[in-house]
Amino acid sequence: MKITGEQIRAALGANPTLTLLKAYSRDWVLPLFAEHLEQVDGSVSAEWFHERVSEARERIPEWQGSLTPAEHCRDWIDKRWLETEALNGRLRYRLSPYSLRALRFVRELVEGETTVSGARLGSISHAVRLLADMTNPDRNVQVRRIDQQIVELRKRRAEIASGRARLATLDEMKQQLREILAMTRSLPADFRQLRTMVEGRHQEVARRAMVQGPPKADLVEEYLHENDLLSKTSQGTAYLGFSRMLSSRQTEQLRADVDQILSQDFAQRDMTAAQRAELDSMLSNLLAAELDVQNSYLRWSASLRRLLTRAAHGRHQRLLTLADRALHAGAGWVQAQPGQRYVPLEVLGVGPLAVVDISQTQLWRDQGSQEVIVEVTEQRAALPTEDRAALRLAAGTSPRAVGQTINRLLADQSLVTGAEVFDATPEDFQRLGALVSLLDLAVMHGHVDGALAETVRLAGDRATALMATLPYVVFDRPVPIKETR
């Protein structure tokens, strides 16, 4: 895609990363962000960060202006250099993805690293080979390529076993290390940007729903799916692929490779303590960042679903519409004929209160405990189709139904995993409720290994498959099921 001069000029004035890099205050703002926010996993309290801002200003006399630290932070929020979140009712700050990109750019300049290296060429070559396999529909070509790789690997194995293969030099090892760390340093900003996009997309959908009128209650899920960030954007698609990769067996190999690197003399002799810590925490940081995005997505989706469901009720919507019309009519009435007005008694059963002495007015009186009579009438009409479907889904995903599936599988084998139980569940009931029941039973009657994970596919008519990741669960004895009459 060709970028025009007009687009570059617009970016220089509008892109928060570029405005931060060319701001007059960058000489103290960027070091402040790098020292106190860049390495923070999450956010910091507003009170604590205001103190750090005050300390930073005192070190630079020319920036001791009239603005308070809180006013500086509000300005940075408006410029999208900082983001806010509320935790337990307290305001907190975190760096925006634009500020993270600016800090990464400055660090690359300071460190003076070049992207021209054998390690970078190896990464490019591997990516090109994967793309060649993806774009070639001829399976025979891919088979021949794999056969060629097997021949090359056998030849290299023989050379290593016989001692003829050249070992990597120290410079090559350092190049490869710098390449790994450079690629992982760009990920926090990418994850932060995706989280910001998730929140922005859900806010946009909520505003549009309030303006255009919310969808009907039975269309809420479809409405949410159509506006789903993780299924409608390239960033969301890339995130789902990355998430599936983190949940696969490749993470075990990655963790084992990192442990092997750190156990070698190269790590103790030629790597700094910061490099060892960064490499050691690389996988956990990736998993934490992925979980942060997923939690933000689930939190905002639940909030939006509650908003749409609550506003979608026709009776409530009619009441809101009538109240809005009444307010507009009252405003027009007062503007046309100024003066005191009251609601006629015959309209709502209320009217003006004739008050002579306000101190003697009693607006409410405690009548004591009230007698409540509950009358139950027999309803012979059939349940609506939606209610019957909801009851059927609740029964099919209950712990009792999942326990019966576990016991049926254990009758033919000595142990079963959580994924096997979910696959054996009827497709109509392969929903999130079944996974919750499965995990509850695993905690009480099975074995749970949090270090491993399994991925299952949730049922439903969706354009994009919805995958769920659960800990590795094993059942080796039948689950007790309480009999009901």
N, C-alpha and C positions, 0 to 999 in steps of 0.2 A: 504494500500500500504506500503510495507516494504522499509525502507530507509537504504541503505548500508553505510558502513564506508567511501567508496570512495565519495559518494554523500555528506556526512557531511563535509569531508575535502575540497571538491570543493566549498561548500557553504561558508565555513569559509574564503576562499580567494576571492570569487567572489560576494557574496550577499552584496549589499550596506548597509543593516541594520547591519549585523555582522561586516563588515569592519569599520563602524562608531563606534560601541560599543567597538572595540578593538584598535581603532586608538590612537596614542600617543597624539593627540590634542583634544581628547574627553573631557578633563577636562575643556576646555573653549569653545569648539565648541557646545557641547550639551546644556550648560546653555544659550549660545547666541541664539541658535535656539528656546529654550523653552521660553525665555523672549521676543523675538522680532518677531518671525514668527509663533509659534504654534497656538496662539489664533487669528491670523489675518484671516479675512474672505476674501480670495482672495490673492493678491500679494502686495508687497511693492516696491517702486522705488529703483533703483540701487544706486542712489546717497545717499539716506537716509540710506540704509542698509550698505553702505561702511563706513559711519560715525559711525554706531554702532559697526562694526567690529574693527575699529580703537580704539574706546573706550574700547572694551573688551581686546584688546591686551595690552593696556597701564596698565590695572589692573594686568596683569600677566607678570612680567619682562622677564621670561625665553622664552616667545614667541614673543618678540620684534625683529623679524628677518628682513631680507631684503625684504621680499615679501610685496607688497602693498595690501590694502584691495581688490582691483579689481582682483589681481592675486590669492588671497585666494579664492574668489568667483568662478573664472574660474576653479580652482582645485576642488572645491566642486561640480561644475556642471559636470566635467569629472567623478567624483566618484559617480555621481547620488544621491548626498545628497541634491542638490538644483535643481530646474527647473526654466526655464525662459519663459517669454512671452512678447510680444510687445503690448503696449497699447498707441495709438496715437503717434506711432513712438518712444516711450521711452521704454527702457529696464526695466523689472521688475522681481523680484525674488519671488519664493514661495517654501515652503518645498515640497520635494518629498514624496511619500508614504512610502519609506523606512525609511526616517528620522522620520516621524510620528510614525511608528511602534517602532523605537528605543526609542523615548521619552515616548511612552506608556509603554514599558517594564520597563524603569527606574522608572517611576512614580509608577507602581505597586510594585516595590521593596521598594521604599521610603515609600509608604503608608502602606505597610505590610499587605495588605488585602489577605484573603484566599478565595479560590473558593468553599470551603466546607461549605455550609450553607443550611438552609431549603429553602431559596429563590431560590438558584441555583437548588436544587432538584426539586422544583416546576416547574421551567422553563423546565428542562429536561423531567419531567413527562408529561407536556403539549405537548412538541414537539413529544415525543414518541406516545402519543395518536393520534395526528394528522397524524403521519406517518402510524400508524396502520389502520386508516380509509382510507388513500389514497391507501394503498397496498391491501386492501381487496375488491375484486370485488363483493362480496355478499352484496347487498343492505339491505337485511333483517338483517344482523349482525349489520350494521350501524344504522338501525332503532331501534334495541333493545338497542344498546348502548345509543342512544339519550333518549329513554324512561327511561333507568336506571338513566341517568343524571337528567331528569326531576323529578324523584322520590327523588333523593338525594337533589336537590335544594328545593323541597317542604318541605322536612324534615328539612333542614337547616333554611328555612324561618320560619317555625313554632318555632324552637328553639330560633332564634333571637327575634321573636315577643314576646315569653314568657319569655325571659331573661335567658334561660338556657344555651345559647351558650357562650363560653368563648371569651372575647375580646382579640385582639392581644396585646402582651406586647410591651414595648418600644424597647427592643432589636430586636424583630421580625420586627417591622416597620423599624428600622435602617438597618437591613439586607436586607429587600426588596428594600429600597432606594439605598443602595450600589450596589445591583444587577442591578437595572435599569440604574444607571449612568455608571456602568462598561460596560454594553452592548452598550450603546449609544456612549461611548468614542471611541470604536473601529471603528465606522462607518466613521468618516472623512478620515482616512487612506484608507479605502476600496473604498470610492468614489473617492479619489485622484488617487488611483491606476487604477481604471476603466477609469478615464479621460485620464491618461497617456497611457493606452492601446488603447483607441480610437484614440488618436493622432498618436501613433506608428503604428497602423494597417493601417490608411489612408496613412501615409507616405510610408509604405511598398508597398501598392497597387499602389501608384503613381510611385514609382521607378520601379516596375515590369512592369507597363504599358509603361514607357518610354523605357525600355530595350527590351521587347518582341514586342513592337509595340502596339498602342492603339486599342481598339475594334472599330467596325463600329459604326456610330452615332446611329443607331437604336438598338444597343445592349448595350448601355451605362448603362441604368437602370438595365438590367439583370446582367451586369458585376458588378455594384455596389452592387446589392443584394447578389450575390454570395460571395462577400468579405465583407459582412456586419458584423461588430463586434457584434452588438446587437442581431443577430440571429444565429451566428455560434459558440459562445463560452459559456461555463458554466457561466462565470461572466456576460456576456450580458443577458443570460436568467434569472439569478437571479436578475439582475437590473430591467428588465422589470416587473418581478413579484413584486418587491419592489415598483416600480413606480405605478403600478396598485393599489397596496394597499394604497399608499399615496393619490391616486385620488378617493378612495372609501369613503363610508359613515363612515368607521371605524375611519377616522381621526377626524370626529366631536365628536365621543365618546371619543377618546383619548384626545382631547382638553378639553372636559368637565371634564374628570377625573383629568387632571392636575390642572384645576382651582379648583376643589373640594379639592385636596390635599393641595394646597397653601392657601386655606381659613381656614384650620383647625389650632388648637393650636399647633399641632405637628410641622407644618412648621415654625411657629414663635418661638417656644421654643427650638426645638431639631434639626433644620436644620440650617446650616450656610448660610450666605448671598450668598456665591458662589454656594452652592447646590441649593438654591432657584432659582437663576438666571439661572443655568444650566438646571434645570427641566422646568422652564418657557419658555426658548428659544429652548427646545429640538425639538419640532415639526417644528418651523420656520427654524431651522438650517438644519433639514432633507430635508425640501422642497427646501431650497436654494441650498443645495448640489446636490439634484436630478436635479434641474433646471440647475445648472452649468454643469453637465455631459451632459444633453440634448442639451444645447446651444453649447457646444464644439462639440458634435456629428453632429449637424445640420450645424455648421460653416465649419467643415472639410469635410462633405459630399458635401456641396455646392461648396466648393473650388475644390474638386476632380472631381465633375461633370463638372465644367467649364473646368478643365484641359483636361478631356477625350473628351468632346464634341468639344472643340477647336482643339485638336490634331487629332480628328477622321476624319476631313474633308479630303477626298482623295486628292484634289488638293493641299492643304497646305502640306500634308504629302509628296507628290511627290516633291514639291519644297524644303522641308527640306532635303529629301534624295539626290536630285541632288546637293544641296549646300554642303552637307557633302562629297559627292563624289568629288566635285570640290576642296574642301579644301585638301582632302587627296592626290589628283593628283598633286596639286600645291606644297604641301610639298615634295612629292617624286621628282618632277621636280627640285626644288631648291636644294635638297640634292644631286641629281645626277649631275647637272650642275649649280653650284653657279653663281650668277650674277643677274643683273637687268632684270626684266621681265615686260611685259605689255600685256594687253588683246587686241587682234587684233580688229581693228575698225569694221570689217565686222561681228564679232560675236554678240556683244551686242549694237553696235552703239556708243561705247565710245572708247577712246584711250588715248594716252599720251597727256598732255597739254604742248605745247611748250612755256615755260615761259622764258622771258629775264629779266624782272624786276618785281619781285613779288608785288612791291608796286603799279604797274599799272594794276594788274590783277583784274578783276571784275568777281567774280564767280556767282553773282546773281543780277538781276536788277528788281526793282518793276515796273511792267507794268501797275499799276493802277487797277481800277475795271474792271473786265472781264465780257463780256456778255455771259450769259448761256442760251442755247436753250434746252428745254426739249421736246423731241418727244415721243409721246405715240402711240404705235401700238396695234391694237386690237388682243387679243389672244383668238382664238376660241377653242383651245384644252381644254379638260377636266382637272380639277385640279387633281394632283396626289392623290392617296388614303391616304397617310399620311397627306397631307394638309387638305383634307376634314374631316378626323378624328379629326384633331386639331381644325378646325373651329367648328365642332359639339360639341366637349368637351368645348370649350370656351363659346358657346351659352348656353349649358346646365348647366354650373356652374356660369353664370353671375348673378348679382343682380336682373335683371329682371325675370329670371327663378325662382330663389329662392323666390322672392317676390310673384310670382304667386302661388307657393306652399303654402306659408304662408296664403295668402288670401283664397285659396281653403279650407284649414283646418279650418280657422276662420269662414267659412260659416256654419260649423256644430258644433262648440264648442266656448266657450267664450274666451279661451286663449290657446296658444300652447307654448311648450318649444322648445329650440333649437334642442334637441335630437329628438323630434317628427318631426320637420321639416326635419332634415337630414334623418331620417328613411323613410319619405314619398317621398324623392327625388328618382327618378329612380336610380337603382343600378349602371348603367354606369356612372352616374354623381356624385356618392358619393365619391368625391375626395377632396383634400385639397383646391382647388379653390372654391368649394361650401361652405366650412367652412369659408373662408375669406369673401365671399359675405354675408354669414349669420351674421357674426360678424359686418360687416359694416352696415347692415340694423338694427341690434340690437342697435348699438350706436345711430343711427339717429331716429329710430321709435319704439324701444322696450325698455326693461328693462334688465340691466346686473347686476348680483350679483357676485362680484369677490370672496366672501367668500365661495361660493359653486362651485362645478364643476360637469360636466357630461363627460362621456367617450363614444365615438362612434367608430365604426370600418370602416376604409377606404376601399373602394372597390379595387379590383385588384387581379391578379393571383399570390399569394405569398404562399410560404411554411409556413410562420408564419404570423399570423394576425397582421396588423399594426393598432394600436389604437391611437386615438387622443383625447386629453383632452381640453375642452373648458369651459369657465365660464358659470354659470347658466343663461340662456337667456330665456326671456318670452316676447311674443307678445300678446297684448290684443286688438289691433285695426288693421284694414287692412293697408297694406303698399301701399303708393301711387306709381303707376307704370306709367312712362312716355310712352305715346303711340307713336309708330314710324310708319312712312309710309312704 
